[in-house]
Amino acid sequence: MSLLDDLQSILAPDQQTPGRVVAVRGSVVRVATSLGLVEATALEDLVVGELVVIRERRAEKMNRGLGRVFFV
């Protein structure tokens, strides 16, 4: 492992880490998290400023919808 890989595993362990995209370079994005800056692979088209969740070094858009709403 390289130094960058070691740092990323410390800053973004295998759990879900929320953050905001600060740079996009092809399929690699840089995400600012509460733990620091992390590079991840984008699973979909992302733009700077978008809220994402990092899972296993992959960035996905954060689900900001209401989900299912049930009326009683």
N, C-alpha and C positions, 0 to 999 in steps of 0.2 A: 504494500500500500504506500501511496505517496503521502506527503505531509498534508496536502489538501484533502485527501480522503480521510485521513485521521481526524483532521479538524472538523470535517463535515459530520463524521459519525459522532463526535462529541457534541456539536452544536445542534444537530438534527438526528436524534436517535430514531429507531424504527417506529416510534409512535407518530401520531398525527400532529403536525406542527403548522399552525396557521401563520400566514404572512401576506405581504404585499409585494407584487412584482415591481422591481426597480430597473431591470434591464432585460432585453430579449436579444439573443444572438442565435438565430436559426431555431433549433429545437431545444436549445439550452437557455434557461432563464435564471436570473439572479433574484432571490427573494429575501426581503428584509423581514426577519422574525424577531421575536422578543429575545431570542438567544444570540442573534447576530445575523450576518449575511450568509446565505446558503445558495449554492448552485444546484439546480435540479433539471431533469428532463421534462419538457412540457408534453403532456398527453393530448393537448388540444391547442388551438390558436389562443395565445394570451397576449395582452397588451400591458404596457406600463401602467401601474396604478391599480391593477385588478387584484381582488382578494383571492387567495388560493390556499389550499391545504397541501402540505407535503407529506406524502406517504412513501416510504421506501425509496427516497430520492426521486420521486416523480411528483410533479406539480399538477394539481387539478383545480378547476374553478370551484370556489366555495359555494355550496348549495345555499343560496340566499332566499329561496322560495318559501312559501308558507307550508308546503307539503300538503297533506290531506287535511281538509277542514270538514268537520262533521257538525251538522246542525241537528240539535235535539229538539 
